[in-house]
Structure formats: structure tokens, C-alpha cells
């Protein structure tokens, strides 16, 4: 693949991941195993509130094809097939879920040194069509996306964004919700290993005149332990501790509290992911 500007979904992704990734209020346990033939098997159990769920996922790579199959407790089977370089600088992703036969979807991605274009459509009679395009370079990129419903003949979404990325920082601005919202974020790394960072995000909803300002940070205590925290102007405070108990095996403890309503019980989450 080329070293171009990346996908439209990559705009603002680094800041979003620092503010949201690994934060949860559920109990989750997963274990992964790998066979000699290259098959990866991951079993996951989740408790969310009073609801229990589980799934088993397998992954197998053969030449330029990647096969993913996930089976959950609702007896649904999600299959995803990813093919790279079927044409130069092109990736195709096909997915479908059984028994929901209307869920079939095909996405094609094209990567160029100065542009990235994707097109996705549901494989049914009157599909939803999503198209994205990004122009620029790995340092600065401009992108836009649009969704069109062929049944109602209306646009379901149209958004635009810009991203500036340097080795130690990333700035992004996204005009979303059909022009009704504006999100600006800035992420700065303080070390070359990117294990200590600070992030700020401002979100403006024009129709409701609502502003949300969120600040957060990541700090590595040592090579195997890190902490994260975030706080927004509505008083929601989140924090997590993540420790690598074994190589690639992580235990994560997170909590969220409303500082403007301390009489409410904080929410806690626990995640354990074991990999050989």
C-alpha cells in the first residue's frame, strides 16, 4: 500500500482513542490462542449491567486474504473477508451476518501517494452507499465523506475534515452531522515512545448551542504500567490503570464518576485480555 494521507476515518482517530479506548464500565475477559497453521482463536465473555454475553472469533491469513469469523451467544455468525492487492494499491472488504442476510456489505479502498478513496455499499436491492475521499500527505490531509440512501434518495450524511500530523503531535478539525457539529482536537506526545501524552477536544453542536470540552492524558509509570484520565466541562471524570501482567496480556481497571453529583455511585470496569 502507498504512504498517502490515510483514510477519512483516521482524521482525529488518535485523539479519540486516547479519550475513549479502554474506558468501560463492564466486566470483560478474553483469551487468545494461536495454532501452528496460523489460525488465531479468541474467546470473549462480557457482563454489561445484568446482561451476559460471549463470543468466539477466529482469524486466518492465507497469502493476501484475511478471514475473520465471529460467533456470539445470539447464534449469529459474522464473517469478514479482506483481500489486499487484488489490484495495485487496492483493498476489498466483504462482510455478512447469518441469519441477517440483508447485512451483506462490500467495501473497496484505493490508496495513492496523494489520495485515498473508499466506496462501500450494502448488497441488497436498494443499498446504502458510503463514499469517502482524502487528499494530501501523511503530514497534512483534507477529507470528506457522504452517505446516500437509494431508497429515499436522500443523503444520510456529509462530513468534512482536516488533519495535521507531526511525529510528536496531531491536530484535527471535523465538520460533522451534515454541518451541525464541529469537533477540534489536539494530541501531543512528550516522549519518543509515545507513552506519555496530553489531549484536548472541543465539540460544538450548533442546533442545540451545546459545547463539550474534554481534556485527558496518558502517563507511563514504567514499561508495563500506564494510567489515563479525562475530564469534561460537564463534570464527568474518568480514569484507568492498565498493567501488562505478561507479554501482550493486559489487565485494565477503569472508573467514571460525575463530579457534580457525588452522591451517585461511580461506575467501574474490569478487563482482562490474555495472549500467548
N, C-alpha and C positions, 0 to 999 in steps of 0.2 A: 504494500500500500504506500501511497505518497506521504510526504511530510507536509501536508497542506494545513488549512485552517481548522480541521476537525468538523464535527457535526454541530448542528444548531443546538442540540440538547447539551453540548459541552459548555455553552455560554453560561457562566455563573455557577457551574456544577461544583467547582472546588470549594467555593464559599458555602454553598448549600450543604455539601457533605459534611463540612466541619460543624455546621449548626444543627444538623439533623441526624447524621449517621450514628448508629449505635445507641442513640437515645430511645428508650422504650419503657413502657410500664407493664410489660408482660413477663412471663417466665418462659424461657426458650432454651431447649437443649438440642444440639445437633452433633452428629459424629460422622466422619467421612473415612472411607477406606478406598484403597487403590489396588487393583489387581495387576498381575504381571502383563496381561494383554492390553493394559491401558484403560480399562473401564473404571470410572470413579463412581462410587455409591455413597450417597449422603442421606441419612435418616434424620428427620427433624420432628420434635414434639413441642407443641406450643400450648400454653394456657393463657388465655386472654379473658380477664374477668372470670366468669364462671363457665366459660366455654373451652373445651379441649379440642385440639386438632393435631393432626400429624400428617406427614407426607414422606415419600421415598423418592429420591431423584437419582437418576443415573446419567452419566455423561461418557460419551465415547468419541474419540477423534480418529478419523481414518483419512490420511492424505490431506486434502483441502476441505474435508467435510467434518462438521461437528454435530453430533446427535445428542439432544437432551430430551429425557422423558421423565415426567413427574406424575406420580400417582398420589392422590390425597384421600382423606377419610370420607369425602363425599362421593367416592367412586368415580371421580373424573380423572381423565388422563390427558395431560398436556404434553404435546410433542413439538419440539422445535428443531429444525434442521438449518444449519448455517453453512453456506458454501462460499468460500473465498477464491478469488481469482478465476471464476468461471469465464470471465472476460477480464482483460487487463484493468487493474485498479477498481475492480467491482466486487461487491459482496451481496449475496442474496440470502434472505432470512424468511423461511416459511414456517408457520405455526398453525396448529389446530388443536381443539379440545374435544374429547369424546366424553359424554354424548351430545355436547352442544355443537352441532355440525355447522351452525352459522358463524362460529368463531374463527373459521379459517382465515388466515391473513398472509399476504405476501409483501415483503419489503425489499427494495433494491437500493443499494447505496453505491455511489460513484465518487471516487476520491481522485482529486487532481492536485497538483502542486499549489494552485491558487484558488481552488474552488472545491466544494463538496455539495453534492446534490443527492437527496433521497426521495423516494416515492413509495408510498405504502397504500394498499387497498385491501378491503375485506373481500374474500372470494365468495360473493353472492350476487344475486341479480341486480340489486341497487346498492352498490357499495358506498362506504365512506372512504374518501380519498384524502390522504395527507401528503403534502409536499413541503420539503424544506430545501433551502439553498444557503450556503455560506461562502463568502468571498474574502480573500485576504491571505494571511500567512499565519504561522504558529504564534507570531507576536501580536498582530492586530487582525481582527476579523469582524465582518459585518454579516448578519444573517437574518433570515425571515422564514416564517412558516405559515401555512394556510391549510385549513381543513374544509372539505366540501362534501355536503350530503346530496347524493344524486337523487334521492327520493323526494326530498322537499326542495331541492335545487337552491339551497342556501349555504352560505359559508358558516361552518361551525366554529371556526377560529381564524384569526390572523394576528400574528405577533411579529415583533422585530427586536433585534438586539445587537449589541456591540461588545467586544471583549478585547482587553489589552492584557497580555501576559508577559511577564518577565521571570527570570529564574527565581526571584525571591518575592514576587508579588503578582496579584491578579485583580483587575478591575473589570466590572461588567455592568451594563445597563440594559434592562429588558422592558420593552413596552408590550404589555400583555393584555389578555381579556378583551380583545378587539379594541384596544386603545383605552380601556377603562382603568388600567393599573400601570404603575411604573415601579420597577424594582432596581435599586442600585446597590451593589455590594463591592467590598474591597477586602482582600485577604493578603496578609503579609507574613512571610516566614522569617524567623530570626536566626536560623541556623541552616547550614548547607544540607543537612539530612532531613529537613522539613518536619522536625518532630516538636518544634515549638512555634506557635503561630497565634495571630490575633485576627479577628474578622469583625466587620461591621456591615449591617444591612439595613437599608431604609426601603419600606414598602408603602406606596401611596395608592389608595383606592379612590378614584375621582368621584364615582357616583354616590358614595357614602361619606365622602370627605374624611376618611379614616386614614390615620398614619400608624405604622408599626415600625419601631426602631429596635433592632436587636444587635447586641454585641456579644462576642464569645471568644474563647481562647482554648488553645491546646498547649499542654506543658508535659514534657517527658521527664519523669522523676529519675529514671535510669533506663537502661537498654531494654527492659522488659515491662515497665510500668509507665502508664501515662494517665493524665487527668484532663477532663474537658469541662467547661462551664459556659453557660449562656444566660442572658437576662434581657428581657424586652421591656418597653415602656409601659406595658400593661401589668407588670409586676410578676411575670412568670419566670421563675428561676429554675434552671436545670443544671445537673452536674452528673458526671460519671467517672468511674475508675475502671481502667482496663489493664489487665495483667496477663502476660504471656506465661502460663504455667509450664508449658512445654513448647518446643519449637513449633510455631504455626497454630498452637492451641491457645485460645483466649477465653478468659472469664471476664465478664463485664457486669458491673453493678451501676445502675443509674437511678436517679430520683428527680422528681419535679414537684415544685411547691409554688403556691400562689402567695406571694409575699403581702398581698393586700387583703388576704383572708386566711390568716394564720390558724384560725380555728378549724379549718378543713385539714383532713389528713393528707399528707403528701403521698404521691404515687411512686411506687418503687418497681424497678425492673431488674431481672437477672437473666443473663445469657451465658451459656457455656458452649463453646464450639471446639470440638476435639478433632485434630487432623494428624495423621501419622507423619 
